Amino acid sequence: MSKIFVKNEVSPIAKLVYTTLLGRTFLSRKNGLKDENGNVYVIYPVRALAKYIWVKRNKCQGKANAS
């Protein structure tokens, strides 16, 4: 788990968004979704993310944008 969770007070929804997107990052890397600089792209619509972690879309969207 990221050190930011230990040092700062982070909401449970933000933790779910972070860990879900982190998992998707590993999947994207495995599938070769990288640019010429090696940056990994994560494609995950907010609606799908919200449904996956069982929250309303507006709560999820704010957390995903802050990440």
N, CA, C and O atoms as a Tripos MOL2 file, in Angstrom:
@<TRIPOS>MOLECULE
protein
  268   267    67     0     0
PROTEIN
NO_CHARGES

@<TRIPOS>ATOM
      1 N           0.8490   -1.1840    0.0000 N.3       1 MET1
      2 CA          0.0000    0.0000    0.0000 C.3       1 MET1
      3 C           0.8890    1.2410    0.0000 C.2       1 MET1
      4 O           1.9840    1.2360    0.5630 O.2       1 MET1
      5 N           0.4200    2.2590   -0.6150 N.am      2 SER2
      6 CA          1.1840    3.4880   -0.7600 C.3       2 SER2
      7 C           1.4330    4.1740    0.5900 C.2       2 SER2
      8 O           0.5970    4.1150    1.4920 O.2       2 SER2
      9 N           2.5720    4.8120    0.7100 N.am      3 LYS3
     10 CA          2.9150    5.5380    1.9410 C.3       3 LYS3
     11 C           1.9660    6.6970    2.1990 C.2       3 LYS3
     12 O           1.7810    7.1110    3.3440 O.2       3 LYS3
     13 N           1.3660    7.2200    1.1390 N.am      4 ILE4
     14 CA          0.4520    8.3530    1.3100 C.3       4 ILE4
     15 C          -0.7370    7.9720    2.1930 C.2       4 ILE4
     16 O          -1.2820    8.8230    2.8960 O.2       4 ILE4
     17 N          -1.1390    6.7070    2.1630 N.am      5 PHE5
     18 CA         -2.2470    6.2690    3.0050 C.3       5 PHE5
     19 C          -1.8720    6.2640    4.4760 C.2       5 PHE5
     20 O          -2.7210    6.4670    5.3450 O.2       5 PHE5
     21 N          -0.6150    6.0350    4.7460 N.am      6 VAL6
     22 CA         -0.1360    5.9960    6.1240 C.3       6 VAL6
     23 C           0.0500    7.4070    6.6730 C.2       6 VAL6
     24 O          -0.2880    7.6820    7.8240 O.2       6 VAL6
     25 N           0.5910    8.3030    5.8410 N.am      7 LYS7
     26 CA          0.9120    9.6500    6.2910 C.3       7 LYS7
     27 C          -0.2860   10.5900    6.3090 C.2       7 LYS7
     28 O          -0.2990   11.5460    7.0850 O.2       7 LYS7
     29 N          -1.2900   10.3440    5.4770 N.am      8 ASN8
     30 CA         -2.4350   11.2440    5.3590 C.3       8 ASN8
     31 C          -3.7400   10.5090    5.6160 C.2       8 ASN8
     32 O          -3.8330    9.2900    5.4740 O.2       8 ASN8
     33 N          -4.7220   11.2690    5.9890 N.am      9 GLU9
     34 CA         -6.0450   10.6990    6.1800 C.3       9 GLU9
     35 C          -6.7250   10.6280    4.8110 C.2       9 GLU9
     36 O          -7.0410   11.6540    4.2090 O.2       9 GLU9
     37 N          -6.9400    9.4210    4.3360 N.am     10 VAL10
     38 CA         -7.5000    9.2020    3.0090 C.3      10 VAL10
     39 C          -8.8010    8.4290    3.1600 C.2      10 VAL10
     40 O          -8.8830    7.4790    3.9390 O.2      10 VAL10
     41 N          -9.8140    8.8420    2.4090 N.am     11 SER11
     42 CA        -11.1250    8.1970    2.5150 C.3      11 SER11
     43 C         -11.0740    6.7690    1.9820 C.2      11 SER11
     44 O         -10.2350    6.4420    1.1430 O.2      11 SER11
     45 N         -11.9680    5.9260    2.4710 N.am     12 PRO12
     46 CA        -12.0350    4.5490    1.9690 C.3      12 PRO12
     47 C         -12.3030    4.4810    0.4580 C.2      12 PRO12
     48 O         -11.7810    3.5980   -0.2220 O.2      12 PRO12
     49 N         -13.1030    5.3970   -0.0600 N.am     13 ILE13
     50 CA        -13.3850    5.4000   -1.4960 C.3      13 ILE13
     51 C         -12.1120    5.7200   -2.2750 C.2      13 ILE13
     52 O         -11.8380    5.0910   -3.2980 O.2      13 ILE13
     53 N         -11.3430    6.6790   -1.8060 N.am     14 ALA14
     54 CA        -10.0770    7.0140   -2.4770 C.3      14 ALA14
     55 C          -9.1340    5.8140   -2.4770 C.2      14 ALA14
     56 O          -8.4320    5.5830   -3.4620 O.2      14 ALA14
     57 N          -9.1080    5.0610   -1.4010 N.am     15 LYS15
     58 CA         -8.2720    3.8650   -1.3300 C.3      15 LYS15
     59 C          -8.7300    2.8230   -2.3490 C.2      15 LYS15
     60 O          -7.9060    2.2000   -3.0190 O.2      15 LYS15
     61 N         -10.0400    2.6370   -2.4630 N.am     16 LEU16
     62 CA        -10.5710    1.6920   -3.4490 C.3      16 LEU16
     63 C         -10.2400    2.1200   -4.8750 C.2      16 LEU16
     64 O          -9.8450    1.2960   -5.6990 O.2      16 LEU16
     65 N         -10.4000    3.4050   -5.1610 N.am     17 VAL17
     66 CA        -10.0880    3.9140   -6.4920 C.3      17 VAL17
     67 C          -8.6060    3.7020   -6.7810 C.2      17 VAL17
     68 O          -8.2460    3.2210   -7.8560 O.2      17 VAL17
     69 N          -7.7600    4.0500   -5.8460 N.am     18 TYR18
     70 CA         -6.3150    3.9030   -6.0310 C.3      18 TYR18
     71 C          -5.9310    2.4490   -6.2980 C.2      18 TYR18
     72 O          -5.2280    2.1620   -7.2670 O.2      18 TYR18
     73 N          -6.3840    1.5390   -5.4510 N.am     19 THR19
     74 CA         -5.9860    0.1400   -5.6070 C.3      19 THR19
     75 C          -6.5670   -0.4710   -6.8820 C.2      19 THR19
     76 O          -5.9240   -1.3080   -7.5170 O.2      19 THR19
     77 N          -7.7630   -0.0630   -7.2550 N.am     20 THR20
     78 CA         -8.3580   -0.5570   -8.4950 C.3      20 THR20
     79 C          -7.5640   -0.0690   -9.6970 C.2      20 THR20
     80 O          -7.2520   -0.8520  -10.5940 O.2      20 THR20
     81 N          -7.2360    1.2150   -9.7240 N.am     21 LEU21
     82 CA         -6.4660    1.7600  -10.8410 C.3      21 LEU21
     83 C          -5.0410    1.2070  -10.8610 C.2      21 LEU21
     84 O          -4.4570    1.0370  -11.9310 O.2      21 LEU21
     85 N          -4.4910    0.9320   -9.7040 N.am     22 LEU22
     86 CA         -3.1630    0.3240   -9.6460 C.3      22 LEU22
     87 C          -3.1860   -1.0550  -10.2940 C.2      22 LEU22
     88 O          -2.2850   -1.4110  -11.0520 O.2      22 LEU22
     89 N          -4.2270   -1.8270   -9.9870 N.am     23 GLY23
     90 CA         -4.3790   -3.1420  -10.6220 C.3      23 GLY23
     91 C          -4.5120   -3.0220  -12.1280 C.2      23 GLY23
     92 O          -3.9370   -3.8150  -12.8740 O.2      23 GLY23
     93 N          -5.2740   -2.0240  -12.5780 N.am     24 ARG24
     94 CA         -5.4370   -1.7990  -14.0140 C.3      24 ARG24
     95 C          -4.1160   -1.3510  -14.6480 C.2      24 ARG24
     96 O          -3.8670   -1.6310  -15.8210 O.2      24 ARG24
     97 N          -3.2780   -0.6640  -13.8890 N.am     25 THR25
     98 CA         -1.9720   -0.2530  -14.3960 C.3      25 THR25
     99 C          -1.1210   -1.4790  -14.7220 C.2      25 THR25
    100 O          -0.4710   -1.5300  -15.7660 O.2      25 THR25
    101 N          -1.1290   -2.4610  -13.8300 N.am     26 PHE26
    102 CA         -0.3720   -3.6870  -14.0860 C.3      26 PHE26
    103 C          -0.8990   -4.4030  -15.3270 C.2      26 PHE26
    104 O          -0.1190   -4.9240  -16.1230 O.2      26 PHE26
    105 N          -2.2170   -4.4300  -15.4910 N.am     27 LEU27
    106 CA         -2.8270   -5.0560  -16.6530 C.3      27 LEU27
    107 C          -2.4600   -4.2980  -17.9370 C.2      27 LEU27
    108 O          -2.1460   -4.9100  -18.9580 O.2      27 LEU27
    109 N          -2.5030   -2.9750  -17.8740 N.am     28 SER28
    110 CA         -2.1390   -2.1670  -19.0380 C.3      28 SER28
    111 C          -0.6810   -2.3790  -19.4220 C.2      28 SER28
    112 O          -0.3490   -2.4810  -20.6030 O.2      28 SER28
    113 N           0.1830   -2.4440  -18.4210 N.am     29 ARG29
    114 CA          1.6110   -2.6740  -18.6890 C.3      29 ARG29
    115 C           1.8050   -4.0330  -19.3590 C.2      29 ARG29
    116 O           2.5670   -4.1600  -20.3170 O.2      29 ARG29
    117 N           1.1110   -5.0410  -18.8450 N.am     30 LYS30
    118 CA          1.1980   -6.3930  -19.3960 C.3      30 LYS30
    119 C           0.7290   -6.4190  -20.8540 C.2      30 LYS30
    120 O           1.2880   -7.1470  -21.6750 O.2      30 LYS30
    121 N          -0.2950   -5.6250  -21.1740 N.am     31 ASN31
    122 CA         -0.8460   -5.5920  -22.5260 C.3      31 ASN31
    123 C          -0.1400   -4.5970  -23.4400 C.2      31 ASN31
    124 O          -0.5380   -4.4250  -24.5920 O.2      31 ASN31
    125 N           0.9010   -3.9450  -22.9400 N.am     32 GLY32
    126 CA          1.7190   -3.0650  -23.7650 C.3      32 GLY32
    127 C           1.1190   -1.7010  -24.0480 C.2      32 GLY32
    128 O           1.4470   -1.0910  -25.0660 O.2      32 GLY32
    129 N           0.2470   -1.2030  -23.1760 N.am     33 LEU33
    130 CA         -0.3510    0.1210  -23.3680 C.3      33 LEU33
    131 C           0.5960    1.1950  -22.8280 C.2      33 LEU33
    132 O           0.3620    1.7820  -21.7710 O.2      33 LEU33
    133 N           1.6640    1.4320  -23.5800 N.am     34 LYS34
    134 CA          2.6860    2.4080  -23.2000 C.3      34 LYS34
    135 C           2.9210    3.3570  -24.3590 C.2      34 LYS34
    136 O           2.7160    3.0090  -25.5220 O.2      34 LYS34
    137 N           3.3560    4.5710  -24.0190 N.am     35 ASP35
    138 CA          3.7560    5.5130  -25.0740 C.3      35 ASP35
    139 C           5.2650    5.3760  -25.3130 C.2      35 ASP35
    140 O           5.9180    4.5090  -24.7320 O.2      35 ASP35
    141 N           5.7980    6.2300  -26.1640 N.am     36 GLU36
    142 CA          7.2160    6.1440  -26.5220 C.3      36 GLU36
    143 C           8.1520    6.4390  -25.3530 C.2      36 GLU36
    144 O           9.3310    6.0870  -25.4030 O.2      36 GLU36
    145 N           7.6450    7.0770  -24.3070 N.am     37 ASN37
    146 CA          8.4540    7.3640  -23.1140 C.3      37 ASN37
    147 C           8.3170    6.3030  -22.0330 C.2      37 ASN37
    148 O           8.9500    6.3970  -20.9820 O.2      37 ASN37
    149 N           7.4960    5.2980  -22.2870 N.am     38 GLY38
    150 CA          7.3000    4.2270  -21.3140 C.3      38 GLY38
    151 C           6.1890    4.4910  -20.3200 C.2      38 GLY38
    152 O           5.9970    3.7040  -19.3940 O.2      38 GLY38
    153 N           5.4410    5.5920  -20.4880 N.am     39 ASN39
    154 CA          4.3090    5.8680  -19.6030 C.3      39 ASN39
    155 C           3.1770    4.8960  -19.9080 C.2      39 ASN39
    156 O           2.8270    4.6820  -21.0690 O.2      39 ASN39
    157 N           2.6120    4.3150  -18.8680 N.am     40 VAL40
    158 CA          1.5470    3.3230  -19.0260 C.3      40 VAL40
    159 C           0.1980    4.0320  -19.0330 C.2      40 VAL40
    160 O          -0.0660    4.9050  -18.2070 O.2      40 VAL40
    161 N          -0.6430    3.6410  -19.9760 N.am     41 TYR41
    162 CA         -1.9890    4.1930  -20.0710 C.3      41 TYR41
    163 C          -2.9850    3.2670  -19.3920 C.2      41 TYR41
    164 O          -2.9390    2.0510  -19.5810 O.2      41 TYR41
    165 N          -3.8790    3.8390  -18.6070 N.am     42 VAL42
    166 CA         -4.9580    3.0890  -17.9840 C.3      42 VAL42
    167 C          -6.2630    3.6010  -18.5730 C.2      42 VAL42
    168 O          -6.6000    4.7770  -18.4420 O.2      42 VAL42
    169 N          -6.9830    2.7100  -19.2170 N.am     43 ILE43
    170 CA         -8.2670    3.0670  -19.7930 C.3      43 ILE43
    171 C          -9.3400    2.3880  -18.9560 C.2      43 ILE43
    172 O          -9.4980    1.1680  -18.9810 O.2      43 ILE43
    173 N         -10.0720    3.2100  -18.2170 N.am     44 TYR44
    174 CA        -11.1210    2.6760  -17.3450 C.3      44 TYR44
    175 C         -12.1670    3.7730  -17.1800 C.2      44 TYR44
    176 O         -11.9530    4.7130  -16.4140 O.2      44 TYR44
    177 N         -13.2870    3.6710  -17.8800 N.am     45 PRO45
    178 CA        -14.3230    4.7030  -17.7600 C.3      45 PRO45
    179 C         -14.7990    4.8670  -16.3110 C.2      45 PRO45
    180 O         -14.9090    3.8920  -15.5690 O.2      45 PRO45
    181 N         -15.0730    6.0930  -15.9320 N.am     46 VAL46
    182 CA        -15.4950    6.3810  -14.5540 C.3      46 VAL46
    183 C         -16.7510    5.5890  -14.2000 C.2      46 VAL46
    184 O         -16.8710    5.0690  -13.0900 O.2      46 VAL46
    185 N         -17.6750    5.4990  -15.1370 N.am     47 ARG47
    186 CA        -18.9100    4.7450  -14.8690 C.3      47 ARG47
    187 C         -18.5980    3.2830  -14.5280 C.2      47 ARG47
    188 O         -19.1910    2.7260  -13.6050 O.2      47 ARG47
    189 N         -17.6810    2.6670  -15.2570 N.am     48 ALA48
    190 CA        -17.3030    1.2780  -14.9930 C.3      48 ALA48
    191 C         -16.5720    1.1530  -13.6580 C.2      48 ALA48
    192 O         -16.7870    0.1950  -12.9160 O.2      48 ALA48
    193 N         -15.7120    2.1200  -13.3570 N.am     49 LEU49
    194 CA        -14.9970    2.1190  -12.0810 C.3      49 LEU49
    195 C         -15.9740    2.2450  -10.9170 C.2      49 LEU49
    196 O         -15.8650    1.5230   -9.9260 O.2      49 LEU49
    197 N         -16.9150    3.1530  -11.0400 N.am     50 ALA50
    198 CA        -17.9130    3.3490   -9.9840 C.3      50 ALA50
    199 C         -18.7310    2.0770   -9.7710 C.2      50 ALA50
    200 O         -19.0020    1.6910   -8.6340 O.2      50 ALA50
    201 N         -19.1170    1.4390  -10.8530 N.am     51 LYS51
    202 CA        -19.8990    0.2020  -10.7470 C.3      51 LYS51
    203 C         -19.0690   -0.8980  -10.0940 C.2      51 LYS51
    204 O         -19.5850   -1.6700   -9.2850 O.2      51 LYS51
    205 N         -17.7820   -0.9700  -10.4430 N.am     52 TYR52
    206 CA        -16.8930   -1.9940   -9.9080 C.3      52 TYR52
    207 C         -16.7170   -1.8670   -8.3960 C.2      52 TYR52
    208 O         -16.6970   -2.8710   -7.6840 O.2      52 TYR52
    209 N         -16.5910   -0.6360   -7.9070 N.am     53 ILE53
    210 CA        -16.3740   -0.4550   -6.4620 C.3      53 ILE53
    211 C         -17.6620   -0.0960   -5.7160 C.2      53 ILE53
    212 O         -17.6300    0.2070   -4.5230 O.2      53 ILE53
    213 N         -18.7900   -0.1320   -6.4240 N.am     54 TRP54
    214 CA        -20.1170    0.0440   -5.8250 C.3      54 TRP54
    215 C         -20.3250    1.4150   -5.1970 C.2      54 TRP54
    216 O         -20.7970    1.5110   -4.0640 O.2      54 TRP54
    217 N         -19.9840    2.4550   -5.9050 N.am     55 VAL55
    218 CA        -20.2600    3.8170   -5.4280 C.3      55 VAL55
    219 C         -20.9430    4.6050   -6.5380 C.2      55 VAL55
    220 O         -20.9300    4.2020   -7.7010 O.2      55 VAL55
    221 N         -21.5340    5.7270   -6.1660 N.am     56 LYS56
    222 CA        -22.1380    6.5980   -7.1690 C.3      56 LYS56
    223 C         -21.0300    7.2330   -8.0050 C.2      56 LYS56
    224 O         -19.9300    7.4900   -7.5170 O.2      56 LYS56
    225 N         -21.3460    7.4760   -9.2650 N.am     57 ARG57
    226 CA        -20.3480    7.9710  -10.2050 C.3      57 ARG57
    227 C         -19.7100    9.2890   -9.7600 C.2      57 ARG57
    228 O         -18.5020    9.4670   -9.9120 O.2      57 ARG57
    229 N         -20.4960   10.2040   -9.2180 N.am     58 ASN58
    230 CA        -19.9330   11.5020   -8.8450 C.3      58 ASN58
    231 C         -18.9040   11.3740   -7.7250 C.2      58 ASN58
    232 O         -17.9360   12.1350   -7.7040 O.2      58 ASN58
    233 N         -19.0790   10.4470   -6.8030 N.am     59 LYS59
    234 CA        -18.0810   10.2370   -5.7440 C.3      59 LYS59
    235 C         -16.7980    9.6580   -6.3270 C.2      59 LYS59
    236 O         -15.6930   10.0560   -5.9600 O.2      59 LYS59
    237 N         -16.9680    8.7350   -7.2190 N.am     60 CYS60
    238 CA        -15.8260    8.0610   -7.8300 C.3      60 CYS60
    239 C         -15.0410    9.0280   -8.7180 C.2      60 CYS60
    240 O         -13.8100    9.0080   -8.7160 O.2      60 CYS60
    241 N         -15.7240    9.8510   -9.4570 N.am     61 GLN61
    242 CA        -15.0620   10.7420  -10.4010 C.3      61 GLN61
    243 C         -14.1490   11.7350   -9.6800 C.2      61 GLN61
    244 O         -13.0390   11.9990  -10.1430 O.2      61 GLN61
    245 N         -14.5930   12.2710   -8.5820 N.am     62 GLY62
    246 CA        -13.7660   13.1990   -7.8270 C.3      62 GLY62
    247 C         -12.5090   12.5370   -7.2920 C.2      62 GLY62
    248 O         -11.4410   13.1500   -7.2890 O.2      62 GLY62
    249 N         -12.6170   11.3240   -6.8510 N.am     63 LYS63
    250 CA        -11.4480   10.6030   -6.3260 C.3      63 LYS63
    251 C         -10.4900   10.2230   -7.4370 C.2      63 LYS63
    252 O          -9.2740   10.2900   -7.2550 O.2      63 LYS63
    253 N         -11.0210    9.8230   -8.5920 N.am     64 ALA64
    254 CA        -10.1570    9.4360   -9.7030 C.3      64 ALA64
    255 C          -9.3910   10.6390  -10.2400 C.2      64 ALA64
    256 O          -8.2250   10.5080  -10.6130 O.2      64 ALA64
    257 N         -10.0210   11.7970  -10.2840 N.am     65 ASN65
    258 CA         -9.3480   12.9990  -10.7790 C.3      65 ASN65
    259 C          -8.2670   13.4730   -9.8280 C.2      65 ASN65
    260 O          -7.2860   14.0840  -10.2520 O.2      65 ASN65
    261 N          -8.4420   13.1930   -8.5320 N.am     66 ALA66
    262 CA         -7.4710   13.6300   -7.5450 C.3      66 ALA66
    263 C          -6.2490   12.7340   -7.5210 C.2      66 ALA66
    264 O          -5.2000   13.1380   -7.0190 O.2      66 ALA66
    265 N          -6.3630   11.5180   -8.0580 N.am     67 SER67
    266 CA         -5.2580   10.5560   -8.0270 C.3      67 SER67
    267 C          -4.1590   10.9390   -8.9600 C.2      67 SER67
    268 O          -3.1550   10.2330   -9.0540 O.2      67 SER67
@<TRIPOS>BOND
     1     1     2 1
     2     2     3 1
     3     3     4 2
     4     3     5 am
     5     5     6 1
     6     6     7 1
     7     7     8 2
     8     7     9 am
     9     9    10 1
    10    10    11 1
    11    11    12 2
    12    11    13 am
    13    13    14 1
    14    14    15 1
    15    15    16 2
    16    15    17 am
    17    17    18 1
    18    18    19 1
    19    19    20 2
    20    19    21 am
    21    21    22 1
    22    22    23 1
    23    23    24 2
    24    23    25 am
    25    25    26 1
    26    26    27 1
    27    27    28 2
    28    27    29 am
    29    29    30 1
    30    30    31 1
    31    31    32 2
    32    31    33 am
    33    33    34 1
    34    34    35 1
    35    35    36 2
    36    35    37 am
    37    37    38 1
    38    38    39 1
    39    39    40 2
    40    39    41 am
    41    41    42 1
    42    42    43 1
    43    43    44 2
    44    43    45 am
    45    45    46 1
    46    46    47 1
    47    47    48 2
    48    47    49 am
    49    49    50 1
    50    50    51 1
    51    51    52 2
    52    51    53 am
    53    53    54 1
    54    54    55 1
    55    55    56 2
    56    55    57 am
    57    57    58 1
    58    58    59 1
    59    59    60 2
    60    59    61 am
    61    61    62 1
    62    62    63 1
    63    63    64 2
    64    63    65 am
    65    65    66 1
    66    66    67 1
    67    67    68 2
    68    67    69 am
    69    69    70 1
    70    70    71 1
    71    71    72 2
    72    71    73 am
    73    73    74 1
    74    74    75 1
    75    75    76 2
    76    75    77 am
    77    77    78 1
    78    78    79 1
    79    79    80 2
    80    79    81 am
    81    81    82 1
    82    82    83 1
    83    83    84 2
    84    83    85 am
    85    85    86 1
    86    86    87 1
    87    87    88 2
    88    87    89 am
    89    89    90 1
    90    90    91 1
    91    91    92 2
    92    91    93 am
    93    93    94 1
    94    94    95 1
    95    95    96 2
    96    95    97 am
    97    97    98 1
    98    98    99 1
    99    99   100 2
   100    99   101 am
   101   101   102 1
   102   102   103 1
   103   103   104 2
   104   103   105 am
   105   105   106 1
   106   106   107 1
   107   107   108 2
   108   107   109 am
   109   109   110 1
   110   110   111 1
   111   111   112 2
   112   111   113 am
   113   113   114 1
   114   114   115 1
   115   115   116 2
   116   115   117 am
   117   117   118 1
   118   118   119 1
   119   119   120 2
   120   119   121 am
   121   121   122 1
   122   122   123 1
   123   123   124 2
   124   123   125 am
   125   125   126 1
   126   126   127 1
   127   127   128 2
   128   127   129 am
   129   129   130 1
   130   130   131 1
   131   131   132 2
   132   131   133 am
   133   133   134 1
   134   134   135 1
   135   135   136 2
   136   135   137 am
   137   137   138 1
   138   138   139 1
   139   139   140 2
   140   139   141 am
   141   141   142 1
   142   142   143 1
   143   143   144 2
   144   143   145 am
   145   145   146 1
   146   146   147 1
   147   147   148 2
   148   147   149 am
   149   149   150 1
   150   150   151 1
   151   151   152 2
   152   151   153 am
   153   153   154 1
   154   154   155 1
   155   155   156 2
   156   155   157 am
   157   157   158 1
   158   158   159 1
   159   159   160 2
   160   159   161 am
   161   161   162 1
   162   162   163 1
   163   163   164 2
   164   163   165 am
   165   165   166 1
   166   166   167 1
   167   167   168 2
   168   167   169 am
   169   169   170 1
   170   170   171 1
   171   171   172 2
   172   171   173 am
   173   173   174 1
   174   174   175 1
   175   175   176 2
   176   175   177 am
   177   177   178 1
   178   178   179 1
   179   179   180 2
   180   179   181 am
   181   181   182 1
   182   182   183 1
   183   183   184 2
   184   183   185 am
   185   185   186 1
   186   186   187 1
   187   187   188 2
   188   187   189 am
   189   189   190 1
   190   190   191 1
   191   191   192 2
   192   191   193 am
   193   193   194 1
   194   194   195 1
   195   195   196 2
   196   195   197 am
   197   197   198 1
   198   198   199 1
   199   199   200 2
   200   199   201 am
   201   201   202 1
   202   202   203 1
   203   203   204 2
   204   203   205 am
   205   205   206 1
   206   206   207 1
   207   207   208 2
   208   207   209 am
   209   209   210 1
   210   210   211 1
   211   211   212 2
   212   211   213 am
   213   213   214 1
   214   214   215 1
   215   215   216 2
   216   215   217 am
   217   217   218 1
   218   218   219 1
   219   219   220 2
   220   219   221 am
   221   221   222 1
   222   222   223 1
   223   223   224 2
   224   223   225 am
   225   225   226 1
   226   226   227 1
   227   227   228 2
   228   227   229 am
   229   229   230 1
   230   230   231 1
   231   231   232 2
   232   231   233 am
   233   233   234 1
   234   234   235 1
   235   235   236 2
   236   235   237 am
   237   237   238 1
   238   238   239 1
   239   239   240 2
   240   239   241 am
   241   241   242 1
   242   242   243 1
   243   243   244 2
   244   243   245 am
   245   245   246 1
   246   246   247 1
   247   247   248 2
   248   247   249 am
   249   249   250 1
   250   250   251 1
   251   251   252 2
   252   251   253 am
   253   253   254 1
   254   254   255 1
   255   255   256 2
   256   255   257 am
   257   257   258 1
   258   258   259 1
   259   259   260 2
   260   259   261 am
   261   261   262 1
   262   262   263 1
   263   263   264 2
   264   263   265 am
   265   265   266 1
   266   266   267 1
   267   267   268 2
@<TRIPOS>SUBSTRUCTURE
     1 MET1         2 RESIDUE 1 A MET
     2 SER2         6 RESIDUE 1 A SER
     3 LYS3        10 RESIDUE 1 A LYS
     4 ILE4        14 RESIDUE 1 A ILE
     5 PHE5        18 RESIDUE 1 A PHE
     6 VAL6        22 RESIDUE 1 A VAL
     7 LYS7        26 RESIDUE 1 A LYS
     8 ASN8        30 RESIDUE 1 A ASN
     9 GLU9        34 RESIDUE 1 A GLU
    10 VAL10       38 RESIDUE 1 A VAL
    11 SER11       42 RESIDUE 1 A SER
    12 PRO12       46 RESIDUE 1 A PRO
    13 ILE13       50 RESIDUE 1 A ILE
    14 ALA14       54 RESIDUE 1 A ALA
    15 LYS15       58 RESIDUE 1 A LYS
    16 LEU16       62 RESIDUE 1 A LEU
    17 VAL17       66 RESIDUE 1 A VAL
    18 TYR18       70 RESIDUE 1 A TYR
    19 THR19       74 RESIDUE 1 A THR
    20 THR20       78 RESIDUE 1 A THR
    21 LEU21       82 RESIDUE 1 A LEU
    22 LEU22       86 RESIDUE 1 A LEU
    23 GLY23       90 RESIDUE 1 A GLY
    24 ARG24       94 RESIDUE 1 A ARG
    25 THR25       98 RESIDUE 1 A THR
    26 PHE26      102 RESIDUE 1 A PHE
    27 LEU27      106 RESIDUE 1 A LEU
    28 SER28      110 RESIDUE 1 A SER
    29 ARG29      114 RESIDUE 1 A ARG
    30 LYS30      118 RESIDUE 1 A LYS
    31 ASN31      122 RESIDUE 1 A ASN
    32 GLY32      126 RESIDUE 1 A GLY
    33 LEU33      130 RESIDUE 1 A LEU
    34 LYS34      134 RESIDUE 1 A LYS
    35 ASP35      138 RESIDUE 1 A ASP
    36 GLU36      142 RESIDUE 1 A GLU
    37 ASN37      146 RESIDUE 1 A ASN
    38 GLY38      150 RESIDUE 1 A GLY
    39 ASN39      154 RESIDUE 1 A ASN
    40 VAL40      158 RESIDUE 1 A VAL
    41 TYR41      162 RESIDUE 1 A TYR
    42 VAL42      166 RESIDUE 1 A VAL
    43 ILE43      170 RESIDUE 1 A ILE
    44 TYR44      174 RESIDUE 1 A TYR
    45 PRO45      178 RESIDUE 1 A PRO
    46 VAL46      182 RESIDUE 1 A VAL
    47 ARG47      186 RESIDUE 1 A ARG
    48 ALA48      190 RESIDUE 1 A ALA
    49 LEU49      194 RESIDUE 1 A LEU
    50 ALA50      198 RESIDUE 1 A ALA
    51 LYS51      202 RESIDUE 1 A LYS
    52 TYR52      206 RESIDUE 1 A TYR
    53 ILE53      210 RESIDUE 1 A ILE
    54 TRP54      214 RESIDUE 1 A TRP
    55 VAL55      218 RESIDUE 1 A VAL
    56 LYS56      222 RESIDUE 1 A LYS
    57 ARG57      226 RESIDUE 1 A ARG
    58 ASN58      230 RESIDUE 1 A ASN
    59 LYS59      234 RESIDUE 1 A LYS
    60 CYS60      238 RESIDUE 1 A CYS
    61 GLN61      242 RESIDUE 1 A GLN
    62 GLY62      246 RESIDUE 1 A GLY
    63 LYS63      250 RESIDUE 1 A LYS
    64 ALA64      254 RESIDUE 1 A ALA
    65 ASN65      258 RESIDUE 1 A ASN
    66 ALA66      262 RESIDUE 1 A ALA
    67 SER67      266 RESIDUE 1 A SER
